[in-house]
Amino acid sequence: MVDVPYRLLRNLMLAAAVLYCSLLLEAAAGFPLDVHHSFLSELGALDQSTSFLARAMDLTTGVLLVVAVLVARPAVRGRRGLMVSTAAFALGTLFDALSPMDCAPSASDVCRTGEANGQTGVGLVLHEVTSTIAGLGSIAMGVYAVRALRKAGWGGVRGRAVAVLAAAVAVTQVWLGLQTGSDVLTGDDLDAPGILQRVSVLLLCLLLGSLLPALRHAYDDEHDVDRGARLGRSPRGVRAGSRAAAR
């Protein structure tokens, strides 16, 4: 963290966290989709009034995270997995915004029928590919975030809370992928697990906004412990052997 402009990196991550939280757009638009049976990505469908804003938010999120990865790259030490997974999520989100669906299946019977019959064209295929890349990136990001915090000594209660958050992101994304993948593989109509997806997106937004401060705190704690050991002190600052001498 020493060689990285922390404030810039933190601001990039915070901005990405807010922009990726399309629940805010959904609420501001008056919940145009059925939250129980729709994906948030449908807000970006070309037939939706929210299309431009939803895609602009995702596109900017992807760009900000790519910039964040490039800024942090020179100081990466044993955290390559976290960097690569963040980049995968960023690129998947970025290209997802550039390949929107023509229509929102949950809001249109015609669109849903066309999707079921394979008549929705290349746009849907590209969207599914980019969404899958973003989803896999978010799962890996959650896993590597837990590993990074563990290697840094967790960083106290704050670090452990963020580690739990990262694990929750990985679990909900895997759950979401299994549920949607099962419908696709069995040939059933895709019934979007809307609430689960929105919970997962909210958790991911919180992770993006809190991961960097938690890692910095954990690194600072680890550095203080190492420095104390070099000075012949315990992690609490008590000189080694002083307690024994006092007895």
DAZIVEN-V576893 format. One record per residue. N is the residue number from 1. RES is the residue in three letters. PHI is phi in whole degrees, -180 to 180 (* if undefined). PSI is psi in radians with two decimals (999 if undefined). NEAR is the number of other C-alpha atoms within 12 Angstrom. Layout:
N&RES&PHI&PSI&NEAR + N&RES&PHI&PSI&NEAR
This chain:
1&MET&*&-0.29&26 + 2&VAL&-64&-0.70&15 + 3&ASP&-90&0.10&14 + 4&VAL&-109&2.34&20 + 5&PRO&-68&1.60&20 + 6&TYR&-58&-0.80&21 + 7&ARG&-62&-0.75&19 + 8&LEU&-61&-0.82&20 + 9&LEU&-63&-0.75&31 + 10&ARG&-61&-0.75&30 + 11&ASN&-67&-0.65&22 + 12&LEU&-62&-0.77&31 + 13&MET&-67&-0.71&38 + 14&LEU&-64&-0.76&28 + 15&ALA&-63&-0.72&28 + 16&ALA&-63&-0.68&38 + 17&ALA&-62&-0.76&34 + 18&VAL&-69&-0.78&29 + 19&LEU&-69&-0.57&34 + 20&TYR&-74&-0.32&45 + 21&CYS&-78&1.33&34 + 22&SER&-69&-0.11&38 + 23&LEU&-61&-0.55&36 + 24&LEU&-65&-0.74&24 + 25&LEU&-65&-0.74&30 + 26&GLU&-59&-0.78&29 + 27&ALA&-66&-0.75&18 + 28&ALA&-64&-0.54&15 + 29&ALA&-84&0.01&18 + 30&GLY&82&0.48&15 + 31&PHE&54&1.17&23 + 32&PRO&-69&-0.30&27 + 33&LEU&-113&2.72&31 + 34&ASP&-70&1.97&25 + 35&VAL&-66&-0.33&27 + 36&HIS&-84&-0.47&20 + 37&HIS&-132&0.58&24 + 38&SER&-141&2.77&31 + 39&PHE&-97&2.58&37 + 40&LEU&-62&-0.49&45 + 41&SER&-63&-0.34&48 + 42&GLU&-68&-0.31&47 + 43&LEU&-63&-0.43&43 + 44&GLY&-93&0.02&38 + 45&ALA&-61&2.55&35 + 46&LEU&-66&-0.33&26 + 47&ASP&-92&0.07&21 + 48&GLN&-102&2.53&29 + 49&SER&-67&-0.35&22 + 50&THR&-89&0.03&32 + 51&SER&-54&-0.92&32 + 52&PHE&-62&-0.84&23 + 53&LEU&-65&-0.75&27 + 54&ALA&-62&-0.77&36 + 55&ARG&-71&-0.62&34 + 56&ALA&-65&-0.68&27 + 57&MET&-65&-0.80&33 + 58&ASP&-67&-0.72&42 + 59&LEU&-62&-0.80&32 + 60&THR&-66&-0.67&32 + 61&THR&-57&-0.84&39 + 62&GLY&-61&-0.76&36 + 63&VAL&-64&-0.79&31 + 64&LEU&-62&-0.71&35 + 65&LEU&-71&-0.62&41 + 66&VAL&-63&-0.77&30 + 67&VAL&-62&-0.73&26 + 68&ALA&-61&-0.74&34 + 69&VAL&-63&-0.75&34 + 70&LEU&-66&-0.65&23 + 71&VAL&-67&-0.71&25 + 72&ALA&-82&-0.29&32 + 73&ARG&-56&-0.73&26 + 74&PRO&-61&-0.41&18 + 75&ALA&-104&0.17&19 + 76&VAL&-69&2.22&20 + 77&ARG&-134&1.70&18 + 78&GLY&74&0.29&17 + 79&ARG&-120&0.48&28 + 80&ARG&-61&-0.66&22 + 81&GLY&-60&-0.72&26 + 82&LEU&-66&-0.69&33 + 83&MET&-67&-0.79&34 + 84&VAL&-65&-0.74&30 + 85&SER&-67&-0.65&30 + 86&THR&-65&-0.71&45 + 87&ALA&-64&-0.70&35 + 88&ALA&-64&-0.77&32 + 89&PHE&-62&-0.75&40 + 90&ALA&-62&-0.83&41 + 91&LEU&-68&-0.68&35 + 92&GLY&-61&-0.75&34 + 93&THR&-67&-0.72&45 + 94&LEU&-61&-0.88&33 + 95&PHE&-74&-0.39&30 + 96&ASP&-62&-0.70&39 + 97&ALA&-68&-0.47&38 + 98&LEU&-88&-0.12&31 + 99&SER&-130&1.12&31 + 100&PRO&-72&2.79&40 + 101&MET&-73&2.65&37 + 102&ASP&-70&-0.54&31 + 103&CYS&-151&2.85&33 + 104&ALA&-95&1.93&36 + 105&PRO&-57&-0.63&35 + 106&SER&-73&-0.28&34 + 107&ALA&-106&-0.05&25 + 108&SER&-145&2.13&20 + 109&ASP&-64&-0.67&13 + 110&VAL&-63&-0.76&17 + 111&CYS&-65&-0.74&25 + 112&ARG&-65&-0.69&26 + 113&THR&-66&-0.74&19 + 114&GLY&-63&-0.68&21 + 115&GLU&-66&-0.74&29 + 116&ALA&-65&-0.55&21 + 117&ASN&-93&0.11&14 + 118&GLY&70&0.54&16 + 119&GLN&-109&0.29&17 + 120&THR&-93&-0.05&24 + 121&GLY&82&-2.96&20 + 122&VAL&-67&-0.54&16 + 123&GLY&-55&-0.79&24 + 124&LEU&-67&-0.70&31 + 125&VAL&-62&-0.82&20 + 126&LEU&-62&-0.72&23 + 127&HIS&-62&-0.73&31 + 128&GLU&-65&-0.68&30 + 129&VAL&-65&-0.86&21 + 130&THR&-67&-0.63&31 + 131&SER&-65&-0.65&37 + 132&THR&-65&-0.74&28 + 133&ILE&-62&-0.79&29 + 134&ALA&-63&-0.71&37 + 135&GLY&-65&-0.80&40 + 136&LEU&-64&-0.67&34 + 137&GLY&-63&-0.69&33 + 138&SER&-69&-0.63&45 + 139&ILE&-63&-0.86&39 + 140&ALA&-63&-0.65&34 + 141&MET&-61&-0.77&40 + 142&GLY&-62&-0.76&41 + 143&VAL&-65&-0.83&33 + 144&TYR&-71&-0.48&30 + 145&ALA&-65&-0.73&44 + 146&VAL&-63&-0.76&36 + 147&ARG&-63&-0.73&27 + 148&ALA&-64&-0.73&35 + 149&LEU&-68&-0.66&40 + 150&ARG&-64&-0.77&26 + 151&LYS&-66&-0.48&21 + 152&ALA&-88&0.07&30 + 153&GLY&89&0.29&28 + 154&TRP&73&-0.69&29 + 155&GLY&78&0.62&31 + 156&GLY&74&-2.78&22 + 157&VAL&-62&-0.72&15 + 158&ARG&-61&-0.83&23 + 159&GLY&-64&-0.71&34 + 160&ARG&-66&-0.64&27 + 161&ALA&-64&-0.73&24 + 162&VAL&-69&-0.60&38 + 163&ALA&-63&-0.73&38 + 164&VAL&-63&-0.72&29 + 165&LEU&-61&-0.77&35 + 166&ALA&-63&-0.72&41 + 167&ALA&-64&-0.68&29 + 168&ALA&-64&-0.64&33 + 169&VAL&-61&-0.85&39 + 170&ALA&-61&-0.79&32 + 171&VAL&-65&-0.82&28 + 172&THR&-68&-0.60&30 + 173&GLN&-69&-0.69&38 + 174&VAL&-64&-0.79&27 + 175&TRP&-58&-0.79&22 + 176&LEU&-62&-0.77&33 + 177&GLY&-64&-0.71&30 + 178&LEU&-66&-0.71&21 + 179&GLN&-68&-0.78&23 + 180&THR&-74&-0.67&30 + 181&GLY&-62&-0.62&22 + 182&SER&-63&-0.73&18 + 183&ASP&-64&-0.71&18 + 184&VAL&-67&-0.79&18 + 185&LEU&-69&-0.58&13 + 186&THR&-86&-0.15&12 + 187&GLY&81&0.15&15 + 188&ASP&-76&2.79&16 + 189&ASP&-63&2.35&23 + 190&LEU&-73&1.98&25 + 191&ASP&-103&1.78&27 + 192&ALA&-62&2.18&34 + 193&PRO&-79&1.35&28 + 194&GLY&-60&-0.78&26 + 195&ILE&-66&-0.77&22 + 196&LEU&-60&-0.77&30 + 197&GLN&-65&-0.70&34 + 198&ARG&-68&-0.65&32 + 199&VAL&-63&-0.76&28 + 200&SER&-64&-0.73&37 + 201&VAL&-64&-0.73&37 + 202&LEU&-62&-0.76&29 + 203&LEU&-62&-0.71&35 + 204&LEU&-67&-0.68&46 + 205&CYS&-62&-0.75&33 + 206&LEU&-64&-0.66&33 + 207&LEU&-66&-0.78&41 + 208&LEU&-59&-0.64&42 + 209&GLY&-81&-0.35&30 + 210&SER&-113&-0.24&34 + 211&LEU&-65&-0.84&40 + 212&LEU&-62&-0.84&38 + 213&PRO&-59&-0.65&27 + 214&ALA&-66&-0.72&37 + 215&LEU&-66&-0.73&39 + 216&ARG&-63&-0.75&30 + 217&HIS&-62&-0.74&27 + 218&ALA&-65&-0.74&31 + 219&TYR&-64&-0.71&27 + 220&ASP&-64&-0.73&23 + 221&ASP&-63&-0.74&25 + 222&GLU&-64&-0.71&23 + 223&HIS&-65&-0.70&20 + 224&ASP&-65&-0.69&22 + 225&VAL&-65&-0.78&23 + 226&ASP&-63&-0.73&20 + 227&ARG&-65&-0.69&17 + 228&GLY&-63&-0.65&19 + 229&ALA&-67&-0.67&18 + 230&ARG&-68&-0.50&15 + 231&LEU&-87&0.07&15 + 232&GLY&77&0.52&17 + 233&ARG&-117&2.73&19 + 234&SER&-78&2.92&19 + 235&PRO&-56&-0.39&19 + 236&ARG&-91&0.09&15 + 237&GLY&91&0.15&19 + 238&VAL&-91&2.23&17 + 239&ARG&-62&2.34&18 + 240&ALA&-57&2.33&18 + 241&GLY&90&-0.18&13 + 242&SER&-69&-0.62&13 + 243&ARG&-67&-0.73&12 + 244&ALA&-64&-0.68&9 + 245&ALA&-69&-0.51&8 + 246&ALA&-77&-0.26&9 + 247&ARG&-82&999&6
